[in-house]
């Protein structure tokens, strides 16, 4: 059972009283500490995106920032404790798996501010800002593109660990494929996820490129020619398998893989964007302001409408201009609430 620790709170309170304002409205000497999930800060995915947000804040807001990497789940509490001991003003935890430890520390230390990527709390915790993303919206677009691009009539997706921040991608992806089928009278099949049955393929981690390569090869053997991996660095193994096969496409997640993993550019169809860096920077800017009065349990929700999520450019020449126009219209309809991208319906049926 995890234990909540209240460490160095008096020192933190004293330090907060002694801080003075910088000329730009940011508290002088403001410290941000980021605790990664097990994929590591260089995962080319959500940990890397969060760290970019901290780095941008270091450069633009003149705050102090650092990170601690988690190699295993028992590191979460240890790393948070280390930042508590360092009188850190804002502790940013990255990933749904850190939800329990983040909540425990936040409740035990109400005068320390926390933010967590891929989690919000119900009921909310006053000193925590949840940072969540409607990635089903962007994945819906990716599924539509996959269905338009396939030559075999089979596309696939799989996840690292079966948690909501992963399965939301897969639900949206399948919904997008089904929407394409309905619009075009096709019967593209999705391997690796079935929303109705609430089951799919998960490799059980976010680290093993070997698992990604093996899973990719299995899907290729089943005839899939478009594969989306929602698994951080695991996806690099899948991209390698696709690159070796030379007859399929890869869909990246969290960041534009043509930028974060350019060696796979020739097989990247598109990427589902989760603009974590922007959300983390915004959170730090808000919390480090001299007039900051607390998060009050609010959450940031990234959507297509506020550019919190999106779809990267599709590989040139793969889809027609007509399909691109359809994507533009679908995006508008999702924003207007005219299209069900799957996640709300999935949750209501659980």
Secondary structure, 3 states (H helix, E strand, C coil): CCCCCCCCHHHHHHHHHHCCECCCCEECCCEEEEECCCCCCCCCCHHHHHHHHHHHHHHHHCCEEEEECCCCCCHHHHHHHHHHHCCCCEEEEECHHHHHHHHHHHHHCCCCEEEEECECCCCCCCCEEEEEECHHHHHHHHHHHHHHHCCCCEEEEEECCCCHHHHHHHHHHHHHHHHHHHHHCCCCEEECEECCCCEECECCCCCCHHHHHHHHHHHHHCCCCEEEEECCCHHHHHHHHHHHHCCCEEEEEECCHHHHCHHHHHHEEEEEEECHHHHHHHHHHHHHECCCCCCCCCEEEECCCCCCEEECCCCCCCCCHHHHHHHHHHHHHHHCCCCCCCHHHHHHCC
